[in-house]
Amino acid sequence: MKNLASILVILAVVIALTAFTQYGNQGGMSQQSSTTGKGATKTVTLSGKISDDGKTLVSDKDNKSWTISNPDAVKGHEGHEVKVKVHEDADKNEIHVVSLKMKSESKEMKK
């Protein structure tokens, strides 16, 4: 009977450690894929013009057109020249706007 109890305790510990290890690996892999995996997003600053419908940004640097995944973040700035901090997903040609400044505001701050 003591052997059976010992085996059950050891088995419970092994199962708990296995579950903990799997849970820990899932968290680590999701963080890794968001920064280094293919299709991963990275935070960058872009300057450009928001389209009249607020769904795209055309970059000043290379005239590249980006789809804005959260157009509500640029509401009220349609057709304006802006400087934005975004999470860029180059594989999807998509950006998620984190912050936005009008270009005239950023020029005034530099003076």
N, CA, C and O of each residue as an XYZ file, in Angstrom:
444
protein
N       0.816     -1.187      0.000
C       0.000      0.000      0.000
C       0.864      1.258      0.000
O       0.540      2.241     -0.667
N       1.972      1.225      0.755
C       2.870      2.372      0.779
C       3.488      2.589     -0.590
O       3.673      3.729     -1.016
N       3.807      1.510     -1.279
C       4.374      1.626     -2.621
C       3.379      2.291     -3.574
O       3.760      3.139     -4.381
N       2.119      1.908     -3.479
C       1.093      2.482     -4.336
C       0.934      3.979     -4.055
O       0.824      4.772     -4.990
N       0.921      4.367     -2.799
C       0.803      5.784     -2.433
C       2.010      6.557     -2.941
O       1.861      7.666     -3.453
N       3.195      5.991     -2.808
C       4.412      6.652     -3.291
C       4.369      6.837     -4.799
O       4.734      7.895     -5.311
N       3.925      5.813     -5.506
C       3.832      5.882     -6.967
C       2.823      6.959     -7.373
O       3.085      7.717     -8.308
N       1.680      7.043     -6.695
C       0.675      8.046     -7.018
C       1.191      9.469     -6.768
O       0.904     10.373     -7.552
N       1.942      9.673     -5.695
C       2.514     10.987     -5.403
C       3.538     11.366     -6.475
O       3.547     12.499     -6.956
N       4.382     10.435     -6.838
C       5.389     10.694     -7.876
C       4.699     10.989     -9.206
O       5.095     11.911     -9.919
N       3.680     10.219     -9.539
C       2.940     10.435    -10.775
C       2.274     11.820    -10.791
O       2.284     12.499    -11.817
N       1.702     12.234     -9.669
C       1.065     13.551     -9.573
C       2.096     14.660     -9.773
O       1.816     15.652    -10.447
N       3.276     14.501     -9.200
C       4.334     15.501     -9.353
C       4.792     15.569    -10.809
O       4.980     16.662    -11.345
N       4.971     14.431    -11.445
C       5.409     14.400    -12.841
C       4.365     15.070    -13.739
O       4.725     15.837    -14.632
N       3.091     14.794    -13.517
C       2.023     15.404    -14.322
C       2.008     16.917    -14.107
O       1.878     17.682    -15.063
N       2.140     17.345    -12.855
C       2.137     18.782    -12.569
C       3.323     19.478    -13.236
O       3.163     20.556    -13.808
N       4.502     18.875    -13.169
C       5.684     19.461    -13.804
C       5.543     19.496    -15.321
O       5.952     20.465    -15.961
N       4.977     18.467    -15.888
C       4.762     18.430    -17.339
C       3.809     19.533    -17.764
O       4.064     20.234    -18.743
N       2.710     19.693    -17.032
C       1.741     20.741    -17.355
C       2.372     22.121    -17.207
O       2.171     22.990    -18.056
N       3.129     22.328    -16.144
C       3.796     23.615    -15.922
C       4.794     23.911    -17.032
O       4.869     25.047    -17.501
N       5.555     22.926    -17.456
C       6.538     23.102    -18.517
C       5.858     23.457    -19.833
O       6.319     24.349    -20.545
N       4.775     22.773    -20.162
C       4.055     23.071    -21.395
C       3.472     24.469    -21.358
O       3.536     25.186    -22.357
N       2.908     24.872    -20.237
C       2.344     26.208    -20.101
C       3.442     27.262    -20.240
O       3.237     28.274    -20.910
N       4.570     27.047    -19.637
C       5.691     27.976    -19.721
C       6.214     28.093    -21.140
O       6.554     29.195    -21.570
N       6.290     26.999    -21.881
C       6.765     27.037    -23.265
C       5.802     27.773    -24.171
O       6.240     28.482    -25.077
N       4.510     27.629    -23.959
C       3.540     28.322    -24.797
C       3.691     29.817    -24.648
O       3.659     30.535    -25.648
N       3.854     30.313    -23.434
C       4.039     31.743    -23.217
C       5.303     32.233    -23.871
O       5.296     33.296    -24.493
N       6.385     31.501    -23.755
C       7.647     31.906    -24.350
C       7.593     31.903    -25.859
O       8.152     32.793    -26.500
N       6.931     30.920    -26.436
C       6.861     30.851    -27.888
C       5.997     31.974    -28.448
O       6.311     32.513    -29.509
N       4.918     32.338    -27.762
C       4.077     33.406    -28.292
C       4.814     34.729    -28.250
O       4.659     35.545    -29.158
N       5.618     34.964    -27.212
C       6.405     36.187    -27.161
C       7.458     36.173    -28.248
O       7.689     37.195    -28.895
N       8.092     35.054    -28.459
C       9.141     34.962    -29.466
C       8.576     35.185    -30.855
O       9.177     35.911    -31.646
N       7.453     34.590    -31.175
C       6.903     34.726    -32.517
C       6.432     36.143    -32.791
O       6.414     36.570    -33.946
N       6.049     36.886    -31.752
C       5.584     38.233    -31.996
C       6.738     39.194    -32.269
O       6.511     40.301    -32.756
N       7.963     38.793    -31.966
C       9.078     39.700    -32.215
C      10.068     39.189    -33.246
O      10.765     39.984    -33.877
N      10.145     37.869    -33.430
C      11.165     37.362    -34.336
C      10.650     36.424    -35.410
O      11.375     36.116    -36.356
N       9.420     35.966    -35.287
C       8.908     35.000    -36.247
C       8.564     35.642    -37.575
O       8.467     36.865    -37.679
N       8.381     34.814    -38.584
C       7.993     35.303    -39.900
C       6.616     35.942    -39.792
O       5.709     35.375    -39.182
N       6.464     37.094    -40.370
C       5.197     37.800    -40.278
C       5.042     38.532    -38.963
O       3.952     39.004    -38.641
N       6.108     38.632    -38.206
C       6.047     39.275    -36.908
C       5.896     40.779    -37.068
O       6.309     41.360    -38.071
N       5.298     41.393    -36.061
C       5.145     42.834    -36.085
C       6.287     43.475    -35.319
O       6.834     42.896    -34.380
N       6.639     44.703    -35.747
C       7.635     45.462    -35.012
C       7.165     46.900    -34.948
O       6.433     47.355    -35.826
N       7.580     47.622    -33.913
C       7.163     48.998    -33.749
C       8.112     49.912    -34.507
O       9.329     49.839    -34.341
N       7.538     50.779    -35.344
C       8.306     51.736    -36.129
C       7.566     53.066    -36.165
O       6.382     53.144    -35.836
N       8.282     54.108    -36.568
C       7.672     55.425    -36.775
C       7.646     55.707    -38.260
O       8.663     55.572    -38.940
N       6.486     56.099    -38.767
C       6.314     56.415    -40.181
C       5.761     57.821    -40.317
O       5.017     58.295    -39.459
N       6.131     58.482    -41.403
C       5.540     59.765    -41.769
C       4.839     59.568    -43.099
O       5.335     58.862    -43.977
N       3.688     60.194    -43.240
C       2.978     60.063    -44.495
C       1.626     60.712    -44.444
O       1.324     61.488    -43.538
N       0.812     60.388    -45.428
C      -0.519     60.978    -45.557
C      -1.576     59.905    -45.386
O      -1.513     58.844    -46.007
N      -2.554     60.198    -44.530
C      -3.693     59.310    -44.332
C      -4.636     59.491    -45.527
O      -4.889     60.619    -45.949
N      -5.146     58.407    -46.063
C      -6.075     58.490    -47.198
C      -7.368     59.190    -46.773
O      -7.659     59.313    -45.583
N      -8.125     59.638    -47.751
C      -9.382     60.336    -47.471
C     -10.396     59.453    -46.754
O     -11.246     59.956    -46.019
N     -10.312     58.124    -46.965
C     -11.237     57.220    -46.272
C     -10.678     56.719    -44.940
O     -11.374     56.017    -44.207
N      -9.423     57.073    -44.616
C      -8.823     56.700    -43.334
C      -8.403     55.251    -43.234
O      -8.138     54.762    -42.136
N      -8.334     54.551    -44.356
C      -8.011     53.131    -44.311
C      -6.582     52.812    -44.716
O      -6.126     51.685    -44.524
N      -5.859     53.792    -45.279
C      -4.476     53.554    -45.690
C      -3.599     54.753    -45.334
O      -4.084     55.863    -45.117
N      -2.310     54.496    -45.284
C      -1.298     55.525    -45.088
C      -0.280     55.369    -46.203
O       0.218     54.268    -46.442
N       0.032     56.459    -46.883
C       1.073     56.437    -47.911
C       2.305     57.073    -47.298
O       2.290     58.240    -46.905
N       3.373     56.292    -47.223
C       4.609     56.722    -46.586
C       5.318     57.789    -47.410
O       5.391     57.687    -48.635
N       5.842     58.820    -46.733
C       6.631     59.862    -47.399
C       7.950     59.289    -47.919
O       8.428     59.676    -48.985
N       8.517     58.387    -47.172
C       9.855     57.872    -47.479
C       9.923     57.161    -48.824
O      10.800     57.447    -49.640
N       8.997     56.238    -49.055
C       9.078     55.418    -50.269
C       7.755     55.299    -51.033
O       7.619     54.470    -51.933
N       6.787     56.136    -50.661
C       5.451     56.107    -51.287
C       4.760     54.756    -51.158
O       3.873     54.435    -51.950
N       5.155     53.967    -50.174
C       4.521     52.674    -49.952
C       3.174     52.892    -49.280
O       3.050     53.719    -48.377
N       2.179     52.158    -49.717
C       0.840     52.261    -49.156
C       0.625     51.143    -48.139
O       0.808     49.967    -48.453
N       0.238     51.515    -46.925
C      -0.004     50.574    -45.838
C      -1.490     50.551    -45.508
O      -2.127     51.603    -45.458
N      -2.044     49.378    -45.284
C      -3.419     49.255    -44.811
C      -3.419     49.474    -43.304
O      -2.604     48.891    -42.589
N      -4.327     50.309    -42.822
C      -4.433     50.603    -41.387
C      -5.434     49.619    -40.783
O      -6.607     49.615    -41.158
N      -4.978     48.794    -39.857
C      -5.837     47.763    -39.272
C      -6.823     48.333    -38.256
O      -7.837     47.702    -37.959
N      -6.539     49.513    -37.724
C      -7.433     50.155    -36.757
C      -7.750     51.591    -37.200
O      -7.245     52.544    -36.605
N      -8.581     51.752    -38.239
C      -8.851     53.084    -38.788
C      -9.475     54.062    -37.792
O      -9.399     55.273    -38.002
N     -10.084     53.571    -36.722
C     -10.629     54.477    -35.708
C      -9.529     55.316    -35.049
O      -9.795     56.418    -34.570
N      -8.308     54.803    -35.022
C      -7.189     55.515    -34.392
C      -6.792     56.762    -35.175
O      -6.157     57.658    -34.619
N      -7.150     56.837    -36.448
C      -6.783     57.989    -37.270
C      -8.007     58.842    -37.634
O      -7.911     59.769    -38.437
N      -9.136     58.520    -37.041
C     -10.373     59.250    -37.335
C     -10.178     60.739    -37.052
O      -9.668     61.123    -36.000
N     -10.587     61.557    -37.997
C     -10.431     63.001    -37.873
C      -9.153     63.514    -38.529
O      -8.951     64.724    -38.634
N      -8.285     62.593    -38.973
C      -7.022     62.979    -39.606
C      -6.968     62.559    -41.074
O      -5.900     62.564    -41.687
N      -8.118     62.198    -41.631
C      -8.184     61.775    -43.027
C      -7.668     62.897    -43.926
O      -8.069     64.052    -43.775
N      -6.774     62.556    -44.865
C      -6.218     63.520    -45.799
C      -5.086     64.368    -45.234
O      -4.562     65.232    -45.937
N      -4.703     64.143    -43.998
C      -3.662     64.944    -43.353
C      -2.297     64.254    -43.402
O      -2.196     63.030    -43.485
N      -1.252     65.086    -43.348
C       0.117     64.604    -43.211
C       0.362     64.343    -41.727
O       0.141     65.222    -40.893
N       0.818     63.134    -41.401
C       0.972     62.741    -40.004
C       2.292     62.010    -39.780
O       2.961     61.577    -40.718
N       2.634     61.893    -38.515
C       3.747     61.057    -38.066
C       3.128     60.070    -37.090
O       2.512     60.475    -36.105
N       3.287     58.771    -37.356
C       2.634     57.751    -36.539
C       3.634     56.723    -36.028
O       4.593     56.364    -36.712
N       3.385     56.261    -34.811
C       4.081     55.084    -34.294
C       3.132     53.930    -34.521
O       1.957     53.988    -34.156
N       3.658     52.878    -35.129
C       2.805     51.762    -35.529
C       3.478     50.427    -35.234
O       4.696     50.340    -35.082
N       2.654     49.400    -35.159
C       3.138     48.023    -35.199
C       3.013     47.624    -36.660
O       1.913     47.576    -37.211
N       4.142     47.340    -37.275
C       4.200     47.058    -38.704
C       4.235     45.560    -38.954
O       5.024     44.840    -38.341
N       3.384     45.094    -39.849
C       3.417     43.711    -40.303
C       3.700     43.748    -41.799
O       2.781     43.848    -42.612
N       4.981     43.667    -42.155
C       5.411     43.812    -43.545
C       4.847     42.710    -44.437
O       4.556     42.956    -45.607
N       4.690     41.509    -43.909
C       4.163     40.399    -44.708
C       2.725     40.659    -45.150
O       2.333     40.278    -46.253
N       1.945     41.305    -44.294
C       0.547     41.606    -44.620
C       0.395     43.012    -45.194
O      -0.696     43.403    -45.607
N       1.497     43.775    -45.218
C       1.464     45.164    -45.690
C       0.444     45.958    -44.877
O      -0.357     46.717    -45.421
N       0.497     45.759    -43.548
C      -0.508     46.311    -42.656
C       0.149     46.973    -41.463
O       1.204     46.533    -41.007
N      -0.473     48.035    -40.951
C       0.014     48.700    -39.745
C      -1.126     48.841    -38.747
O      -2.294     48.960    -39.117
N      -0.753     48.823    -37.467
C      -1.681     49.072    -36.371
C      -1.175     50.334    -35.686
O      -0.095     50.324    -35.097
N      -1.942     51.422    -35.754
C      -1.507     52.711    -35.233
C      -1.537     52.707    -33.709
O      -2.557     52.402    -33.090
N      -0.378     53.058    -33.111
C      -0.250     53.144    -31.662
C      -0.426     54.594    -31.217
O      -1.130     54.865    -30.244
N       0.218     55.535    -31.933
C       0.062     56.954    -31.628
C       0.183     57.755    -32.911
O       0.754     57.292    -33.899
N      -0.364     58.970    -32.882
C      -0.404     59.806    -34.080
C      -0.158     61.256    -33.695
O      -0.681     61.738    -32.690
N       0.639     61.948    -34.499
C       0.849     63.387    -34.358
C       0.730     64.006    -35.737
O       1.178     63.436    -36.732
N       0.124     65.175    -35.781
C       0.093     65.925    -37.023
C       1.526     66.349    -37.331
O       2.287     66.651    -36.412
N       1.905     66.375    -38.601
C       3.271     66.751    -38.966
C       3.605     68.155    -38.496
O       4.727     68.402    -38.052
N       2.673     69.067    -38.583
C       2.942     70.436    -38.137
C       3.252     70.481    -36.645
O       4.066     71.299    -36.217
N       2.617     69.614    -35.836
C       2.901     69.542    -34.408
C       4.317     69.072    -34.157
O       5.010     69.613    -33.295
N       4.761     68.056    -34.911
C       6.100     67.518    -34.670
C       7.158     68.512    -35.132
O       8.243     68.545    -34.551
N       6.885     69.335    -36.167
C       7.833     70.356    -36.603
C       7.947     71.458    -35.575
O       9.043     71.959    -35.324
N       6.816     71.852    -34.964
C       6.831     72.902    -33.956
C       7.623     72.470    -32.738
O       8.287     73.295    -32.110
N       7.563     71.199    -32.395
C       8.277     70.686    -31.222
C       9.777     70.734    -31.438
O      10.520     70.883    -30.468
N      10.255     70.615    -32.674
C      11.681     70.615    -32.965
C      12.284     72.004    -32.893
O      13.489     72.135    -32.680
N      11.474     73.054    -33.067
C      11.978     74.431    -33.093
C      12.489     74.876    -31.767
O      12.945     76.012    -31.631
